[in-house]
Amino acid sequence: MDILKHNRNAWDKQVDGQNMWTIPVDVETIKKARQGDISLLLTPSIPVPMSWYDGIKGKKVLCLASGGGQQGPVLAAAGAFVTVLDNSPNQLKQDEFVAKRDGLKIQLVQGDMRDLSAFPDESFDLIFHPVSNLFIGDVNAVWKEAYRVLKKGGRLLAGFCNPLLFIFDYNAWERDGSYITKYKIPYADIKQLPKEELEERIKKEEPLEFGHSLDDQIGGQIKVGFSIHGFFEDSFNKDFLDEYIKSFIATLAIK
């Protein structure tokens, strides 16, 4: 099946359902950003350290798979020249809404995070890539393209899932709180979910997910030429595995 198309439609539907990652920032947040006060998330709850940006004003920034009217508008209000690329047209409409409401200039591009051929080599100073590569099968293509379009010394700020999230039977946990290991990493809904469950998710137009190894998530960045200069872990905030381990990771990589 066409996973890219399915997840595009699924995330358009997530906008209609007001998923937390689809709700545009308010006017007050943009006002604060214009004054240099920003707080952005790569992962569910811990804001990115300001030192990771190495300045924002005047920088060319790519918000990669980062639609939803959240990160892009804040960075634009803080003085960056922002391009937002996302697979979901409805997610991009959220950025367009904030840009029109608050008088911001943002370039919007609908596309696949693995294919940045619309941009020449060394186009950007910074890439902001929040948790989103769980919706594609080949994360190494993302790192390769990100490296290409960043200028020398450019920064990649990325958030992603700890693969432990994908080894458990989530239905069992929702049913009675049981932690039952069931799946292998690398994980893919389309390959490992029971047929009936997969068909139900497709019918409901729910996003289909992939669980990538840390070899690919962290090692993949290093293999294409990045060096890792920052790292932190984050959690759902009192949900699923949070009692035992933080299940999200953020990295700062420099070209």
PADREN-997783 format. One line per 4 residues: their letters; for each residue x, y, z of C-alpha. Coordinates in steps of 0.2 Angstrom, whole numbers, plus 5000, padded with zeros to 4 digits. Example, Ala and Ser with C-alpha at 12.3 -4.5 7.8 and 13.67 -1.06 7.14 Angstrom:
as	5062:4978:5039  5068:4995:5036
This chain:
mdil	5000:5000:5000  5005:5018:4998  5010:5022:5016  5014:5040:5012
khnr	4997:5043:5005  4988:5034:5019  4998:5044:5033  4994:5060:5023
nawd	4975:5057:5024  4977:5051:5042  4986:5066:5048  4973:5077:5039
kqvd	4960:5068:5049  4971:5071:5065  4969:5090:5062  4950:5088:5062
gqnm	4951:5078:5078  4962:5091:5086  4977:5080:5090  4989:5090:5102
wtip	5002:5092:5088  4989:5100:5076  4983:5115:5087  4991:5131:5082
vdve	4999:5142:5095  4990:5157:5101  4993:5176:5099  5001:5178:5116
tikk	5014:5164:5111  5018:5174:5095  5020:5190:5105  5032:5182:5117
arqg	5042:5175:5102  5044:5192:5095  5052:5197:5111  5064:5183:5111
disl	5054:5172:5123  5052:5155:5115  5048:5137:5121  5047:5123:5108
lltp	5045:5105:5109  5054:5091:5100  5047:5078:5112  5031:5078:5122
sipv	5035:5089:5137  5053:5095:5139  5057:5112:5130  5072:5112:5119
pmsw	5087:5121:5128  5090:5138:5120  5109:5134:5118  5104:5121:5105
ydgi	5098:5135:5093  5114:5145:5093  5104:5160:5089  5088:5161:5078
kgkk	5086:5179:5071  5091:5179:5053  5094:5160:5052  5086:5150:5038
vlcl	5076:5136:5046  5068:5121:5039  5054:5114:5050  5055:5096:5044
asgg	5038:5086:5045  5034:5099:5058  5017:5106:5052  5003:5111:5064
gqqg	5005:5129:5067  5017:5127:5081  5036:5127:5079  5036:5136:5062
pvla	5027:5152:5067  5036:5154:5083  5053:5153:5075  5047:5165:5061
aaga	5041:5177:5075  5058:5176:5083  5066:5182:5067  5070:5167:5057
fvtv	5067:5164:5039  5056:5148:5040  5051:5135:5028  5039:5121:5034
ldns	5038:5105:5025  5025:5092:5030  5016:5077:5022  4999:5084:5027
pnql	4990:5098:5018  4979:5101:5033  4994:5103:5045  5001:5116:5033
kqde	4985:5125:5034  4987:5127:5052  5004:5136:5049  4996:5146:5035
fvak	4982:5151:5048  4995:5158:5061  5005:5167:5047  4990:5176:5041
rdgl	4983:5180:5058  5000:5187:5065  5008:5194:5049  5022:5181:5048
kiql	5031:5176:5032  5033:5157:5031  5036:5146:5016  5025:5131:5015
vqgd	5030:5115:5006  5019:5099:5005  5031:5084:5004  5040:5068:5010
mrdl	5052:5071:5024  5064:5059:5015  5064:5069:4999  5071:5087:5000
safp	5075:5088:4982  5065:5105:4982  5080:5112:4991  5098:5115:4985
desf	5113:5109:4995  5117:5119:5010  5101:5129:5010  5098:5130:5029
dlif	5106:5135:5045  5095:5124:5056  5083:5110:5054  5069:5107:5068
hpvs	5063:5090:5067  5051:5085:5081  5044:5067:5083  5038:5062:5066
nlfi	5050:5049:5058  5039:5035:5066  5028:5038:5051  5040:5032:5038
gdvn	5050:5016:5035  5067:5023:5030  5074:5035:5043  5091:5035:5036
avwk	5085:5044:5020  5079:5058:5032  5097:5060:5040  5105:5059:5023
eayr	5094:5073:5015  5095:5084:5031  5114:5083:5030  5114:5088:5012
vlkk	5103:5104:5014  5112:5110:5030  5126:5122:5028  5143:5118:5036
ggrl	5141:5120:5054  5122:5119:5053  5112:5111:5066  5099:5097:5066
lagf	5087:5097:5081  5078:5080:5081  5065:5071:5092  5061:5053:5090
cnpl	5054:5037:5100  5064:5025:5110  5061:5009:5101  5055:5001:5117
lfif	5038:5009:5114  5036:4997:5100  5040:4980:5107  5024:4979:5118
dyna	5006:4974:5115  4998:4991:5118  4981:4983:5117  4985:4972:5132
werd	4991:4988:5142  4975:4997:5138  4965:4982:5143  4972:4978:5160
gsyi	4989:4987:5162  4999:4971:5157  5016:4973:5149  5017:4959:5136
tkyk	5032:4959:5124  5026:4955:5107  5035:4964:5093  5053:4965:5086
ipya	5063:4980:5082  5064:4987:5068  5045:4987:5069  5032:4991:5056
dikq	5013:4990:5058  5011:4984:5040  5022:4969:5044  5019:4964:5062
lpke	5001:4969:5067  4989:4955:5066  4979:4956:5050  4962:4961:5058
elee	4970:4974:5068  4980:4982:5054  4964:4982:5043  4954:4990:5057
rikk	4967:5004:5058  4968:5007:5039  4948:5007:5039  4948:5020:5053
eepl	4962:5030:5044  4974:5030:5059  4992:5034:5056  5003:5019:5053
efgh	5019:5018:5062  5037:5011:5062  5049:5008:5076  5067:5012:5071
sldd	5082:5005:5080  5094:5017:5089  5107:5011:5077  5097:5020:5064
qigg	5090:5035:5074  5107:5040:5082  5120:5029:5073  5111:5035:5056
qikv	5115:5053:5060  5133:5049:5064  5135:5039:5048  5130:5053:5036
gfsi	5142:5065:5044  5134:5073:5059  5142:5074:5076  5131:5073:5091
hgff	5133:5088:5103  5117:5087:5114  5105:5074:5121  5091:5072:5132
edsf	5076:5060:5136  5058:5064:5138  5042:5055:5143  5023:5054:5139
nkdf	5020:5062:5155  5013:5049:5166  5007:5037:5153  5012:5019:5147
ldey	5031:5016:5150  5034:5032:5160  5034:5023:5177  5049:5013:5171
iksf	5058:5023:5158  5058:5039:5147  5052:5034:5130  5057:5049:5119
iatl	5074:5055:5114  5080:5072:5108  5097:5075:5099  5107:5090:5094
aik	5118:5086:5079  5130:5098:5070  5136:5096:5052
